Amino acid sequence: MRRRNAAALALAAVCFALIAGGAWLATRKPLSIPPLPAPGSGAARPNVILLTVDTLRPDHLGIYGYGRPTSPNLDRFAASAVVFDDTVASSAWTSPGLVSLLTGLFAVRHRVVGPAASAPAGTATLATVLAEAGYRVPNLVYLTSIPNYMNLGFGPPLKQFFDEGSGSDEATRWLAHGVEEPFFLWYHYRYVHLPYQPSRDALAAVWPEAEPLGPHESPGLTAVRNDVIVPRDSVGFSMPADRDTVIQLYDGEVRTMDAWLGAFLDDLRGRGLIDSSLIVISADHGEELFDHGWVGHASTTLSASLHEELIRIPLLIRFPGGRHGGRRVADPARGVDVLPTVLEELGLDLPSGLDGRSLMPAVRGERLPPAPAILETAIAGYQTPPARDGERLAGVRDDGWKLVVSCGGSHPRLFHTRVDPGERTDLAGSGEAREAELGAELAQYLATWDPGFLLGHCRIDPDVAEAADPAQSPCPVVEEPVDGSTILFDDHGGVVRARWSGAADARYELQYELGKGRFHTVGRMPVMGNHQEFGPFPRSVWQSFRDFNPWHVKVVLAGRPDCAPADVRFRF
């Protein structure tokens, strides 16, 4: 079973933490939703299918000009879709990028900027708006059981579809179960993520001349093939041969994804759903493949950047019946533009205060005026401990230029991405007028939504609910997991449960230490209430939790440092 995925890293850092949402929420205009058409009227709204792929670079896809046959199925799909040539995510790690797709908000607006953050309760999302419009909204994404994906309008994951023993995936099994239309289906494909372990057939299909891996490979190549985390400069590579091999392995993973995508699209076609659906295919972020000296992204390198290879993502939209098929849009687009584009196509009112704008004018052949993309990333993504929350980067990408600054506005970097797409020449401090213009543009946005960033106070603390008086609350005792236990997938159905004694309305602090070596993670986080449940997780994700063994967790009553019971130690 393959061990991978950013979600595993998320659970490793925040498995038992649940943070209440922040004060700001995306307010909405009242939705002017006409009643759903009667069955058989011929005017039923299309289904909406959002397929996101973890760690997918557009420049390694045929439809974006890659010379290797990594994506034959996606390329065929593109013939009846609209392809956006220049789309950027809002961040360099999974959660902010995905939440931006679902909310139409940049990361500093939806506030999922760290491993334990949640969008504010009441945030308008694709799920909430479409559910209100009468759409069925199944939850087939295990990510929604961790804090970053709370409050997005999805119910508990439908665990009956998470059995990997059938050799299929959650989305395909749900479709086979029989569905009522219209529905909104979001599915996140996770297997392009580190470690890169493509099958021999997938690798040979893209790189038939690739040589077999030898028995004396470098430590770096071994890490890339086996680990979900390869911290920057932690292992040695044999360059340039290892770079070539890593690219081959990554391309093999993309080919594997493309085979899954082809099978899924065939299934939709066979069920008569493909022409009655609006299908969006995109990604959370990209991946560095030694473009700037390493491999991975924020959650895997533990050292973030906002270079193009990390924020560029594919975006393809197939409209019902293949309308507008074959059109390409050169004007820049952003992940936050997906929600307003979908809602305009469906004839639904947009939530107020969005960062995104509809791309439908470009779909109809009109030019899009330039619009800035606001970028933000935690230094280590899911792995960022509270002590390093201030190590964040923010940036703005606008009209062929990009400015990136560290917390406090320090260490600016300026790139002219049209002239220098590889971002080799830093123009900061050179007197370039665009530096001041972009700096003012970014400062205005941050002053409104994250003023602490400009002042060097970069952590966004979510508001917390009223809690019981700690002086009147008993000290907690962890009851589950049991000290010294091993948590098995089959015993728990892929669900992780945490439970401790004490007041249910009290505030606690979770203190944890996980793993060893590159998987070592230490932190502390607030949590409200005395029990949490996470999952179900697919078996392959559960397997990756073992990378972080042993787990040490302590629950302390907030405001009562004397209430500090012994660690509970357990393993997966």
Wavefront OBJ file of the C-alpha trace (Angstrom):
o trace
v 0.000 0.000 0.000
v 1.399 3.368 -0.966
v 2.282 5.780 1.817
v 1.648 9.358 0.977
v -0.388 12.532 0.978
v -0.459 15.907 2.459
v -3.477 14.912 4.537
v -1.313 12.472 6.423
v 0.948 15.370 7.297
v -2.084 17.314 8.397
v -3.231 14.618 10.745
v 0.267 14.229 12.102
v 0.243 17.854 13.158
v -3.378 18.407 14.148
v -4.996 15.026 14.651
v -6.809 15.947 17.859
v -7.121 19.736 17.455
v -10.276 21.615 16.545
v -10.082 25.398 16.440
v -13.212 27.547 16.444
v -13.637 29.744 13.358
v -12.436 33.352 13.140
v -14.504 36.493 13.440
v -14.689 37.360 9.764
v -17.040 35.393 7.564
v -18.008 35.690 3.937
v -21.380 37.380 4.082
v -23.793 36.659 1.296
v -26.462 38.438 -0.623
v -29.793 36.661 -0.347
v -29.722 33.987 -3.008
v -32.286 34.448 -5.746
v -32.763 30.776 -6.424
v -35.570 29.733 -8.722
v -37.206 26.420 -7.869
v -35.579 23.344 -9.376
v -37.243 22.367 -12.645
v -39.638 19.466 -12.597
v -38.196 16.115 -13.710
v -38.453 15.676 -17.456
v -38.828 19.404 -18.145
v -35.554 19.416 -20.076
v -34.334 22.414 -18.057
v -32.680 20.692 -15.112
v -29.574 22.356 -13.756
v -26.310 20.577 -14.576
v -24.418 18.579 -12.001
v -21.196 20.184 -10.805
v -18.090 18.000 -10.563
v -14.881 19.485 -9.150
v -11.820 17.253 -9.524
v -8.653 18.489 -7.817
v -5.275 16.800 -8.081
v -2.642 17.162 -5.384
v 0.710 18.579 -6.502
v -0.057 18.781 -10.234
v 2.114 21.007 -12.424
v 0.502 22.191 -15.669
v 3.823 22.238 -17.530
v 4.034 18.441 -17.174
v 0.766 17.930 -19.059
v 0.450 17.495 -22.801
v -2.328 20.053 -23.094
v 0.083 22.657 -21.702
v 2.845 21.762 -24.130
v 4.769 18.989 -22.368
v 6.475 16.715 -24.866
v 6.080 13.469 -22.945
v 2.780 11.469 -23.040
v 1.860 12.014 -19.380
v -1.794 12.962 -19.908
v -3.503 11.413 -22.974
v -6.910 11.276 -21.274
v -6.753 14.825 -19.976
v -5.621 16.004 -23.407
v -8.657 14.364 -25.008
v -10.918 15.863 -22.359
v -9.482 19.304 -23.173
v -10.787 19.101 -26.731
v -14.325 19.652 -25.402
v -13.321 21.957 -22.535
v -12.040 25.483 -22.016
v -8.341 25.511 -21.069
v -6.912 28.386 -19.027
v -3.240 28.765 -19.847
v -2.088 30.838 -16.865
v -3.803 30.004 -13.553
v -2.350 30.435 -10.078
v -3.276 29.008 -6.690
v -3.415 31.190 -3.602
v -0.742 29.255 -1.728
v 2.071 26.725 -1.971
v 0.463 23.977 0.111
v -2.740 22.017 -0.011
v -5.263 23.462 2.429
v -5.192 27.164 1.487
v -5.251 26.302 -2.201
v -8.236 23.983 -1.956
v -10.211 26.221 0.397
v -9.683 29.126 -2.013
v -11.157 27.047 -4.843
v -14.192 26.278 -2.674
v -14.743 29.802 -1.294
v -13.537 32.288 -3.920
v -11.370 33.893 -1.212
v -7.618 34.312 -0.935
v -5.994 32.566 2.022
v -5.746 35.657 4.226
v -9.501 36.086 3.799
v -10.664 32.535 4.515
v -7.943 32.339 7.216
v -6.828 28.774 6.595
v -3.202 29.838 6.845
v -1.852 27.301 9.327
v -2.187 23.635 10.251
v -4.952 24.094 12.838
v -6.934 26.912 11.228
v -10.521 26.649 9.995
v -12.653 28.889 7.840
v -15.085 30.914 9.950
v -18.470 29.347 10.592
v -20.951 30.663 8.056
v -18.451 31.063 5.235
v -20.170 30.816 1.864
v -18.736 27.984 -0.226
v -19.605 26.043 -3.347
v -21.053 23.362 -1.083
v -23.275 25.708 0.927
v -24.535 27.730 -2.039
v -25.287 24.673 -4.157
v -26.937 22.827 -1.270
v -29.171 25.825 -0.726
v -30.016 25.705 -4.423
v -31.199 22.115 -4.088
v -28.056 20.201 -5.008
v -27.091 16.930 -3.315
v -23.643 17.374 -1.742
v -21.950 14.082 -0.797
v -18.762 14.205 1.257
v -16.242 11.908 -0.413
v -13.087 13.767 0.659
v -11.436 12.490 3.835
v -9.704 15.861 4.257
v -12.931 17.376 5.598
v -12.462 15.649 8.949
v -9.419 17.773 9.837
v -9.621 21.389 11.054
v -8.532 23.065 7.817
v -11.685 21.809 6.068
v -14.264 22.396 8.768
v -17.124 24.851 8.145
v -17.120 24.359 4.372
v -20.625 22.920 4.163
v -19.780 19.234 3.923
v -21.336 16.722 6.281
v -19.488 13.728 7.732
v -17.526 11.696 5.148
v -19.572 8.859 3.655
v -17.410 6.131 5.118
v -19.263 3.331 3.344
v -17.453 4.433 0.162
v -13.953 4.440 1.683
v -13.215 0.722 1.334
v -10.120 0.439 -0.824
v -10.512 -3.317 -1.042
v -12.753 -2.946 -4.095
v -9.908 -1.575 -6.198
v -11.905 1.534 -7.015
v -12.133 5.013 -5.538
v -14.660 6.824 -3.392
v -16.158 8.915 -6.195
v -16.651 6.004 -8.593
v -18.233 3.862 -5.884
v -20.616 6.681 -4.990
v -21.707 7.069 -8.608
v -22.281 3.311 -8.843
v -24.528 3.487 -5.789
v -27.107 5.437 -7.742
v -27.335 9.214 -7.417
v -30.025 11.850 -7.489
v -29.433 14.855 -9.696
v -28.420 17.595 -9.572
v -25.390 16.935 -7.373
v -22.151 18.674 -6.470
v -19.293 16.182 -6.297
v -15.835 17.246 -5.110
v -13.113 14.626 -5.285
v -9.441 15.177 -4.441
v -6.940 12.829 -6.098
v -3.914 12.468 -3.825
v -1.399 10.157 -5.486
v 0.853 12.582 -7.402
v 2.154 13.700 -3.986
v 5.467 12.462 -2.560
v 6.665 9.751 -2.350
v 6.904 9.128 -6.090
v 6.160 5.450 -6.618
v 4.744 5.008 -10.135
v 4.178 1.535 -11.517
v 6.673 0.227 -14.043
v 4.029 0.372 -16.749
v 3.197 4.014 -16.041
v 6.856 4.987 -15.986
v 7.607 3.074 -19.194
v 4.648 4.691 -20.967
v 6.188 8.134 -20.439
v 9.908 7.366 -20.287
v 10.535 4.081 -22.178
v 14.267 4.809 -22.128
v 14.413 5.211 -18.325
v 17.028 2.968 -16.769
v 16.125 0.701 -13.828
v 16.951 2.134 -10.428
v 20.204 0.727 -9.138
v 20.933 -0.823 -5.739
v 23.276 2.019 -4.755
v 21.016 5.025 -5.258
v 21.652 8.267 -3.370
v 19.986 8.983 -0.012
v 18.032 11.769 -1.672
v 16.554 9.521 -4.339
v 15.676 6.920 -1.703
v 13.848 9.615 0.287
v 11.905 10.835 -2.746
v 10.778 7.292 -3.500
v 9.767 6.430 0.078
v 8.979 9.486 2.205
v 6.191 12.055 2.310
v 8.634 14.651 3.692
v 12.075 15.481 2.300
v 13.178 18.611 4.214
v 15.356 21.005 2.296
v 19.041 20.058 2.417
v 18.323 17.049 4.648
v 19.704 14.399 2.272
v 22.187 14.273 -0.562
v 21.412 13.852 -4.258
v 23.662 12.767 -7.109
v 23.122 15.548 -9.603
v 22.200 15.880 -12.398
v 21.281 12.198 -12.747
v 18.974 12.253 -9.716
v 17.150 15.301 -11.047
v 16.399 13.458 -14.272
v 15.225 10.386 -12.349
v 12.981 12.449 -10.042
v 11.324 14.068 -13.057
v 10.785 10.641 -14.593
v 9.191 9.358 -11.394
v 6.959 12.420 -11.107
v 5.856 12.029 -14.713
v 5.019 8.397 -14.009
v 2.758 9.530 -11.168
v 1.039 12.023 -13.481
v 0.469 9.226 -16.000
v -1.099 7.118 -13.230
v -3.411 9.992 -12.340
v -4.351 10.380 -15.973
v -5.329 6.711 -16.194
v -7.598 7.156 -13.169
v -9.067 10.294 -14.729
v -9.758 8.483 -17.989
v -11.560 5.686 -16.175
v -13.619 8.166 -14.146
v -14.630 10.143 -17.234
v -15.529 6.907 -19.006
v -17.714 6.006 -16.047
v -19.470 9.377 -16.239
v -19.948 8.901 -19.956
v -21.317 5.399 -19.509
v -23.856 6.668 -16.973
v -24.996 9.471 -19.272
v -23.691 12.116 -16.889
v -20.843 13.747 -18.758
v -22.948 16.042 -20.961
v -25.314 16.938 -18.140
v -22.471 18.074 -15.888
v -20.227 21.091 -15.455
v -16.773 19.574 -14.862
v -13.851 21.534 -13.410
v -10.350 20.003 -13.205
v -7.641 21.820 -11.276
v -5.057 21.400 -8.489
v -4.201 22.686 -5.037
v -0.653 23.820 -5.918
v 2.332 22.776 -8.001
v 5.619 21.081 -7.142
v 9.281 22.013 -7.304
v 11.357 19.544 -9.315
v 14.780 21.075 -8.661
v 13.716 24.318 -10.365
v 15.217 26.153 -7.392
v 17.443 23.483 -5.898
v 15.095 20.994 -4.241
v 12.020 18.800 -4.686
v 8.557 19.143 -3.099
v 6.516 22.013 -1.647
v 5.949 23.744 1.702
v 4.507 20.738 3.537
v 7.254 18.427 2.309
v 10.345 20.661 2.147
v 9.559 22.453 5.458
v 10.854 25.575 3.693
v 8.343 27.467 1.591
v 8.602 29.713 -1.421
v 6.084 31.207 -3.830
v 7.913 30.473 -7.075
v 5.936 29.800 -10.238
v 6.456 26.025 -10.164
v 4.613 25.975 -6.819
v 1.694 28.293 -7.519
v 0.929 27.565 -11.186
v -1.962 25.092 -11.525
v -3.983 23.664 -14.406
v -7.568 24.775 -14.927
v -9.937 23.134 -17.391
v -13.715 23.627 -17.435
v -16.022 21.471 -19.528
v -19.455 22.999 -19.879
v -22.570 20.849 -20.336
v -22.716 19.346 -23.801
v -19.145 20.449 -24.487
v -20.138 24.093 -25.105
v -17.184 26.385 -25.802
v -15.037 23.265 -26.198
v -11.526 23.761 -27.542
v -11.243 27.408 -26.468
v -8.027 28.523 -24.788
v -7.797 31.539 -22.503
v -4.419 33.260 -22.301
v -5.459 35.944 -19.811
v -4.376 35.165 -16.226
v -6.869 33.321 -14.029
v -6.814 32.416 -10.346
v -8.090 29.555 -8.233
v -10.441 31.979 -6.475
v -12.188 32.540 -9.831
v -13.619 29.014 -9.939
v -16.553 29.583 -7.556
v -17.910 32.738 -9.233
v -17.490 31.150 -12.678
v -19.496 28.081 -11.665
v -22.236 30.116 -10.025
v -22.614 32.474 -13.000
v -22.933 29.499 -15.348
v -25.676 28.119 -13.096
v -27.482 31.459 -12.882
v -27.016 31.775 -9.111
v -26.211 34.982 -7.256
v -22.653 35.364 -5.998
v -21.778 35.701 -2.314
v -20.758 39.266 -1.562
v -17.186 40.236 -0.844
v -15.463 37.603 -3.000
v -11.858 37.966 -4.116
v -12.589 35.946 -7.225
v -14.378 37.051 -10.366
v -16.242 35.079 -12.983
v -14.218 33.870 -15.958
v -17.323 33.596 -18.128
v -16.452 36.714 -20.179
v -13.216 34.990 -21.242
v -15.132 31.787 -21.944
v -17.293 33.823 -24.331
v -14.204 35.176 -26.075
v -13.846 38.530 -24.314
v -10.626 39.861 -22.795
v -10.191 39.835 -19.027
v -8.677 42.946 -17.478
v -5.667 42.246 -15.220
v -6.520 41.267 -11.647
v -3.991 40.705 -8.854
v -3.462 37.317 -7.261
v -2.686 37.586 -3.548
v -0.369 34.791 -2.418
v 0.326 33.452 1.073
v 2.097 30.440 2.519
v 3.087 29.065 5.894
v 6.748 28.176 6.023
v 6.149 24.441 6.450
v 2.511 23.958 5.493
v 0.841 21.274 7.587
v 4.084 20.772 9.462
v 4.348 24.347 10.740
v 4.520 24.267 14.563
v 3.069 27.196 16.543
v 6.562 28.491 17.308
v 7.109 29.095 13.567
v 3.720 30.604 12.722
v 5.390 33.945 12.077
v 7.538 32.519 9.294
v 5.070 33.267 6.542
v 5.435 34.656 3.051
v 2.952 36.872 1.249
v 3.014 38.124 -2.300
v 1.144 39.645 -5.189
v 1.263 38.495 -8.815
v -0.103 41.029 -11.261
v 0.278 41.736 -14.980
v 3.489 39.768 -15.463
v 5.181 40.780 -12.212
v 5.470 39.175 -8.789
v 6.522 40.659 -5.458
v 7.075 38.382 -2.441
v 7.815 39.554 1.117
v 8.367 37.878 4.473
v 6.477 38.680 7.655
v 6.835 42.348 8.477
v 7.351 43.204 4.811
v 11.011 42.213 5.001
v 13.256 40.482 2.440
v 11.352 41.577 -0.676
v 11.886 39.672 -3.911
v 10.711 40.997 -7.262
v 10.462 39.033 -10.510
v 9.338 39.943 -14.011
v 7.777 36.594 -14.798
v 7.096 37.289 -18.469
v 10.721 38.114 -19.195
v 12.154 35.765 -16.553
v 9.701 32.826 -16.185
v 12.283 30.801 -14.233
v 12.616 33.638 -11.686
v 16.394 33.707 -11.808
v 16.859 37.485 -11.514
v 15.664 39.218 -8.370
v 14.950 42.867 -9.250
v 14.125 44.004 -5.707
v 16.006 47.183 -4.814
v 16.964 47.876 -8.426
v 14.784 50.955 -8.700
v 12.131 49.213 -10.767
v 8.927 51.239 -10.452
v 6.759 48.132 -10.298
v 8.248 47.228 -6.912
v 6.663 50.240 -5.242
v 3.382 49.769 -7.100
v 3.095 46.096 -6.186
v 4.197 46.834 -2.622
v 1.394 49.373 -2.239
v -1.099 46.944 -3.799
v -0.126 44.149 -1.403
v 0.040 46.476 1.610
v -3.477 47.757 0.954
v -4.867 44.227 0.874
v -2.994 43.056 3.956
v -3.855 46.211 5.904
v -7.502 45.278 5.498
v -7.388 41.532 6.063
v -4.125 40.697 7.869
v -2.659 43.909 9.345
v -0.407 41.967 11.679
v 1.632 40.765 8.714
v 2.892 44.258 7.953
v 3.825 44.786 11.608
v 5.640 41.496 11.976
v 2.796 39.873 13.936
v 1.992 37.225 11.373
v -0.061 34.700 13.234
v -3.813 34.912 12.753
v -5.382 33.824 16.015
v -8.929 32.513 15.493
v -11.616 33.671 17.869
v -12.595 31.089 20.433
v -15.963 30.376 21.956
v -16.830 31.142 25.564
v -15.423 28.451 27.823
v -16.068 27.216 31.323
v -14.103 28.736 34.212
v -10.921 26.639 34.416
v -10.873 27.043 38.190
v -14.150 25.139 38.340
v -13.129 22.396 35.887
v -11.500 19.076 36.772
v -8.113 18.175 35.336
v -8.432 16.079 32.170
v -7.415 12.454 31.886
v -6.994 11.019 28.385
v -9.248 7.977 27.974
v -8.733 7.315 24.251
v -6.301 6.462 22.713
v -5.125 4.143 25.466
v -1.549 4.592 26.634
v 0.743 2.059 24.954
v -1.844 1.031 22.368
v -1.519 0.494 18.626
v -4.399 1.933 16.603
v -5.371 -0.360 13.737
v -7.333 0.670 10.670
v -9.683 -2.315 10.721
v -10.483 -1.902 14.419
v -11.668 1.660 13.927
v -12.949 1.716 10.350
v -10.353 4.319 9.427
v -11.555 6.695 12.164
v -9.309 8.304 14.795
v -11.094 9.060 18.079
v -9.800 11.211 20.917
v -11.581 11.451 24.258
v -10.618 12.761 27.689
v -12.369 13.411 30.988
v -13.266 16.917 32.054
v -15.833 19.580 31.280
v -17.286 19.414 27.779
v -17.442 23.218 27.599
v -13.877 23.839 28.791
v -10.898 24.985 26.756
v -7.856 22.717 26.632
v -4.373 22.803 25.164
v -3.105 19.875 23.170
v 0.626 19.292 23.521
v 2.136 16.747 21.172
v 5.403 15.263 20.019
v 5.369 12.923 17.047
v 7.904 10.887 15.139
v 11.660 10.928 14.838
v 14.204 12.424 12.449
v 12.639 14.226 9.506
v 9.197 13.185 10.742
v 9.709 14.736 14.174
v 6.963 17.272 14.964
v 6.427 19.163 18.225
v 3.693 21.667 18.992
v 0.799 22.831 21.119
v -2.675 23.915 20.061
v -5.913 25.005 21.740
v -8.983 22.773 21.507
v -12.545 23.245 22.722
v -14.470 20.333 24.251
v -13.403 16.915 25.476
v -13.801 14.640 22.472
v -13.059 14.698 18.763
v -13.406 12.274 15.886
v -11.404 12.419 12.650
v -11.973 10.351 9.541
v -12.711 8.001 8.025
v -9.383 7.999 6.233
v -8.531 5.734 3.297
v -6.269 2.857 4.202
v -3.361 4.307 2.225
v -3.495 7.521 4.267
v -3.742 5.553 7.517
v -0.599 3.674 6.513
v 1.322 6.934 6.272
v 0.507 7.818 9.890
v 3.084 5.188 10.811
v 5.797 7.485 9.476
v 5.190 9.624 12.561
v 5.411 6.834 15.168
v 5.668 7.044 18.116
v 2.927 9.549 19.024
v 3.054 11.366 22.397
v 0.017 13.479 23.318
v -0.851 15.441 26.455
v -4.095 17.360 27.145
v -3.773 20.311 29.549
v -6.653 22.404 30.910
v -6.157 25.945 29.594
v -5.287 28.386 32.360
v -4.362 25.567 34.735
v -0.695 24.654 34.220
v -1.010 22.453 37.304
v -3.384 20.249 35.269
v -0.698 18.541 33.229
v -1.182 14.760 33.158
v 1.419 12.393 31.788
v 1.827 11.822 28.059
v -0.264 9.203 26.365
v 1.941 7.176 24.021
v 0.549 5.209 21.112
v 1.343 4.056 17.598
v -0.376 3.510 14.276
l 1 2 3 4 5 6 7 8 9 10 11 12 13 14 15 16 17 18 19 20 21 22 23 24 25 26 27 28 29 30 31 32 33 34 35 36 37 38 39 40 41 42 43 44 45 46 47 48 49 50 51 52 53 54 55 56 57 58 59 60 61 62 63 64 65 66 67 68 69 70 71 72 73 74 75 76 77 78 79 80 81 82 83 84 85 86 87 88 89 90 91 92 93 94 95 96 97 98 99 100 101 102 103 104 105 106 107 108 109 110 111 112 113 114 115 116 117 118 119 120 121 122 123 124 125 126 127 128 129 130 131 132 133 134 135 136 137 138 139 140 141 142 143 144 145 146 147 148 149 150 151 152 153 154 155 156 157 158 159 160 161 162 163 164 165 166 167 168 169 170 171 172 173 174 175 176 177 178 179 180 181 182 183 184 185 186 187 188 189 190 191 192 193 194 195 196 197 198 199 200 201 202 203 204 205 206 207 208 209 210 211 212 213 214 215 216 217 218 219 220 221 222 223 224 225 226 227 228 229 230 231 232 233 234 235 236 237 238 239 240 241 242 243 244 245 246 247 248 249 250 251 252 253 254 255 256 257 258 259 260 261 262 263 264 265 266 267 268 269 270 271 272 273 274 275 276 277 278 279 280 281 282 283 284 285 286 287 288 289 290 291 292 293 294 295 296 297 298 299 300 301 302 303 304 305 306 307 308 309 310 311 312 313 314 315 316 317 318 319 320 321 322 323 324 325 326 327 328 329 330 331 332 333 334 335 336 337 338 339 340 341 342 343 344 345 346 347 348 349 350 351 352 353 354 355 356 357 358 359 360 361 362 363 364 365 366 367 368 369 370 371 372 373 374 375 376 377 378 379 380 381 382 383 384 385 386 387 388 389 390 391 392 393 394 395 396 397 398 399 400 401 402 403 404 405 406 407 408 409 410 411 412 413 414 415 416 417 418 419 420 421 422 423 424 425 426 427 428 429 430 431 432 433 434 435 436 437 438 439 440 441 442 443 444 445 446 447 448 449 450 451 452 453 454 455 456 457 458 459 460 461 462 463 464 465 466 467 468 469 470 471 472 473 474 475 476 477 478 479 480 481 482 483 484 485 486 487 488 489 490 491 492 493 494 495 496 497 498 499 500 501 502 503 504 505 506 507 508 509 510 511 512 513 514 515 516 517 518 519 520 521 522 523 524 525 526 527 528 529 530 531 532 533 534 535 536 537 538 539 540 541 542 543 544 545 546 547 548 549 550 551 552 553 554 555 556 557 558 559 560 561 562 563 564 565 566 567 568 569 570 571 572
